[in-house]
Amino acid sequence: MGISVQSISKSFGSFHAVDDVSLEIKMGSLVALLGPSGSGKLTSLRMIAGLERPDQGEIWLTSENATDRSVQDRSIGFVFQHHALFKDFKQLELERYQTVFVKPKKLKPFLALAMP
């Protein structure tokens, strides 16, 4: 197992940013998170990285529950991408930056995501 997100939800006041999201990313997989603005991509990634705590659900990294682990103990990072930084890129080139990658089992998981 690489990254497993199980029924995570996150609200900010009355706004439900993420509602019951589950996701499995196998080791060595390359996955893109795409969606409209406000669909919960960044909030989900912030929870996986440990920058936000889910209101409910669990986050597993390499078969270990990381839901309560600190940011420093997760070895997760992500890279933001803004269209103004890559104004000459075509859509497909921008999507290549919007990826999640999990390294092979012997290495710690690494999350890389670029957000539009």
C-alpha positions as CSV (number, residue, x, y, z in Angstrom):
1,M,0.0,0.0,0.0
2,G,1.2,3.5,-0.7
3,I,-1.3,6.2,0.4
4,S,-4.8,5.3,1.6
5,V,-7.4,7.9,2.4
6,Q,-10.4,6.5,4.1
7,S,-13.6,8.5,4.3
8,I,-12.0,11.9,5.2
9,S,-14.1,15.0,5.6
10,K,-13.2,18.5,6.5
11,S,-15.4,21.6,7.1
12,F,-14.6,25.2,7.7
13,G,-17.5,26.5,9.7
14,S,-20.6,25.6,7.6
15,F,-18.6,25.1,4.4
16,H,-17.9,21.4,3.6
17,A,-14.5,21.5,1.8
18,V,-14.1,17.7,1.6
19,D,-17.0,15.3,2.3
20,D,-16.4,11.5,2.7
21,V,-13.5,11.1,0.3
22,S,-11.7,7.8,-0.1
23,L,-8.6,7.2,-2.3
24,E,-6.1,4.4,-2.7
25,I,-2.7,5.1,-4.4
26,K,-0.5,2.1,-4.9
27,M,3.3,2.3,-4.5
28,G,4.8,3.4,-7.8
29,S,1.6,4.9,-9.1
30,L,1.3,8.2,-10.8
31,V,-2.1,9.9,-10.1
32,A,-3.5,13.3,-11.2
33,L,-6.0,15.2,-9.0
34,L,-8.0,17.4,-11.3
35,G,-11.2,19.3,-10.6
36,P,-12.7,22.7,-10.6
37,S,-11.7,25.4,-8.1
38,G,-13.3,24.7,-4.7
39,S,-13.6,21.0,-5.2
40,G,-11.4,20.1,-2.3
41,K,-8.2,19.1,-4.0
42,L,-5.9,21.3,-2.0
43,T,-7.7,20.6,1.3
44,S,-7.4,16.9,0.7
45,L,-3.7,17.2,-0.1
46,R,-3.2,19.4,3.0
47,M,-4.8,16.6,5.1
48,I,-2.6,13.9,3.5
49,A,0.5,16.1,4.1
50,G,-0.6,16.7,7.7
51,L,-1.1,20.5,7.4
52,E,-4.8,20.0,8.2
53,R,-6.5,17.5,10.5
54,P,-9.5,15.7,9.0
55,D,-12.7,16.1,11.0
56,Q,-13.3,12.4,10.3
57,G,-11.7,9.6,8.5
58,E,-8.2,8.2,8.4
59,I,-5.0,8.7,6.4
60,W,-2.6,5.7,6.0
61,L,0.9,5.9,4.6
62,T,2.8,2.7,3.9
63,S,0.3,0.6,5.9
64,E,0.6,2.9,9.0
65,N,-2.1,5.1,10.3
66,A,-0.7,8.7,9.9
67,T,-3.9,10.6,10.7
68,D,-2.4,11.9,14.0
69,R,1.2,12.1,12.8
70,S,2.9,15.5,12.6
71,V,3.9,17.1,9.3
72,Q,7.6,16.4,10.1
73,D,6.9,12.7,10.6
74,R,5.0,12.1,7.4
75,S,7.8,13.0,4.9
76,I,5.2,14.4,2.5
77,G,5.5,17.5,0.4
78,F,3.7,19.1,-2.5
79,V,4.5,21.7,-5.0
80,F,2.1,24.5,-6.0
81,Q,1.7,25.4,-9.6
82,H,0.1,28.6,-10.7
83,H,-0.9,29.3,-14.3
84,A,0.9,32.7,-14.1
85,L,4.2,30.9,-13.5
86,F,3.7,28.7,-16.6
87,K,1.7,31.0,-18.9
88,D,3.2,29.5,-22.0
89,F,2.2,25.9,-21.1
90,K,-0.6,24.1,-22.8
91,Q,-3.3,22.3,-20.7
92,L,-1.6,18.9,-21.0
93,E,1.7,20.3,-19.9
94,L,0.0,21.9,-16.8
95,E,-1.7,18.6,-16.0
96,R,1.7,16.9,-15.9
97,Y,2.5,19.1,-12.9
98,Q,-0.7,18.1,-11.2
99,T,0.5,14.7,-10.1
100,V,0.8,12.6,-7.0
101,F,3.7,10.1,-7.0
102,V,4.4,7.4,-4.4
103,K,7.9,6.0,-4.3
104,P,8.7,2.3,-4.1
105,K,8.2,0.6,-0.8
106,K,11.8,0.9,0.6
107,L,11.5,4.7,0.4
108,K,9.2,6.9,2.3
109,P,6.1,8.1,0.4
110,F,6.5,11.4,-1.4
111,L,3.6,13.5,-2.5
112,A,4.1,16.0,-5.2
113,L,1.1,18.1,-6.4
114,A,0.9,21.3,-8.4
115,M,-2.3,23.3,-8.0
116,P,-3.7,25.6,-10.6
